Amino acid sequence: MANDLFFVPECLGVKIALGDHRSSFPTTQQVLALLADIRVGAMIAGKTGFLHIHMGNIPGAFDMFKAIVETGMPIRHIRPTHCGRIRHVFDAAVEFAKAGGWIDITTGASCCFEHPAEAVVAAIEAGVDPSHITLSTDGHGSVPRFNEKGEMIGLGVGGVDGNLLETKRLIAEHRMPIEEALAFTTKNVGAALGLADQGVVKKGACANACLFNDAFELTDVFARGRGMMRSGEIVVKGTFEL
């Protein structure tokens, strides 16, 4: 892992699953050893280095994180996602964030609130620093489908529109200022990943931008300054797109 972080510019860390019936259930010591490897490689490479953690419904993962931080491992290397999926995970995530950690709330999956936007508002009201909250989707990822008995009956595909939908909800339903609502998918993400040129509009930044009209409909898209969509029309297509 340390070599990947050092030699591969795009590599920022590792992803594992904890508290999930499909995970390998690593011990606290095993997770700590992985974090140590990530930290050393990231220090050499000049990166932050992250352990991105898929959170399941089984309790205990945040107790593990607390024990690891108590050993002296900086909390900034531990990045849990799916933090709004079930109430006990959300409550533990709030305490983790209040201790200085970052938490990610998934917009395209199960949520213990009516909508993920409500999870964001609840976390802030509980005392979480808004700049330590990010939103993400499981876009194009596999999504298991279960019946009422908890039996898996197939796989679906995660949607990609969740972030925009919840951003609109934060603005329209929760009266959050637009610049604050957008931060969870822009500025906060860039800062969380240690990518100073991402998620901001300033001189020298990466020039990725999505432009919307007054109805919050996407009209134009730029990727590193190159126009990909103009006035609602896609002008740059992938290799296999017609």
C-alpha positions, -999 to +999 in steps of 0.1 A: +000+000+000+028+024+009+044+018-026+010+025-043+006+058-025+042+068-034+043+057-070+007+061-083-003+098-082-041+090-084-039+066-053-050+084-022-057+054+001-075+021+006-112+011+009-124-016+032-158-026+047-165-028+084-197-038+103-211-054+072-221-091+068-201-092+036-169-079+051-139-099+063-142-086+099-106-074+104-094-069+140-085-035+155-048-044+152-052-053+116-069-020+107-043-001+127-015-018+108-032-009+075-036+027+086+001+028+096+011+016+062-012+043+046+002+070+068+038+062+061+033+060+023+013+092+023+039+111+043+066+101+017+043+110-012+031+143+002-005+132+005-029+129+034-036+092+030-070+077+038-087+046+049-121+049+032-146+027+051-179+012+039-200+012+070-225-016+075-253-020+100-234-042+125-223-021+156-187-017+167-168+000+140-168+034+156-156+019+189-127+005+168-120+039+154-119+054+189-095+028+201-072+034+171-072+072+176-063+066+213-031+049+201-020+081+185-032+076+150-045+109+136-083+108+131-079+125+097-068+092+081-101+075+090-130+082+065-163+064+070-190+065+044-227+055+044-229+073+078-267+079+075-278+044+067-291+034+102-296+053+134-269+038+156-243+043+128-255+079+123-253+087+161-218+072+163-207+091+132-219+124+148-197+118+178-168+108+155-171+140+136-174+161+167-141+146+178-126+160+146-133+133+120-148+136+086-181+118+077-197+110+044-235+106+039-246+086+009-273+102-012-282+072-033-287+045-007-307+036+024-310+063+051-324+064+086-340+098+079-367+104+053-340+119+031-302+122+033-306+160+034-323+156+068-293+136+080-270+165+071-292+190+089-295+167+120-257+163+121-251+200+120-278+206+147-260+180+168-228+201+167-209+187+137-188+212+118-205+215+084-171+216+067-165+180+079-195+166+061-195+154+025-221+139+003-215+111-023-235+086-043-229+049-050-233+059-086-229+030-110-219+007-081-237-025-074-267-023-050-280-055-035-317-060-035-333-079-006-368-093+000-388-088+032-370-118+047-336-102+043-327-126+014-307-112-015-328-115-047-305-096-071-283-067-078-293-032-090-271-003-101-266+029-081-279+061-095-259+092-101-284+120-094-286+117-056-261+145-048-280+171-069-314+159-055-303+163-019-286+196-026-319+209-040-337+196-009-312+214+014-320+247-004-357+244-010-369+224+021-344+234+047-338+269+036-300+265+035-281+292+016-270+278-018-233+284-012-236+263+020-256+235+004-232+232-025-202+229-002-210+193+007-203+181-028-177+207-039-154+226-015-157+201+014-148+172-008-117+189-022-106+198+013-113+164+027-092+147+000-063+172+004-069+184-032-066+222-030-075+227-067-108+208-065-142+220-056-134+258-056-135+286-081-102+304-080-071+312-101-050+281-106-078+256-097-088+227-119-116+244-139-142+217-133-176+233-133-213+226-136-235+255-145-272+257-137-301+280-147-325+296-122-345+265-121-314+245-110-313+226-143-279+216-156-270+236-187-232+235-191-203+213-179-166+220-180-139+195-172-104+210-167-116+240-187-129+219-216-166+223-225-184+190-222-220+202-223-232+236-237-267+249-234-280+215-224-263+197-253-235+171-248-207+182-271-180+157-260-189+120-259-171+089-248-154+065-271-184+041-273-212+067-272-231+078-303 
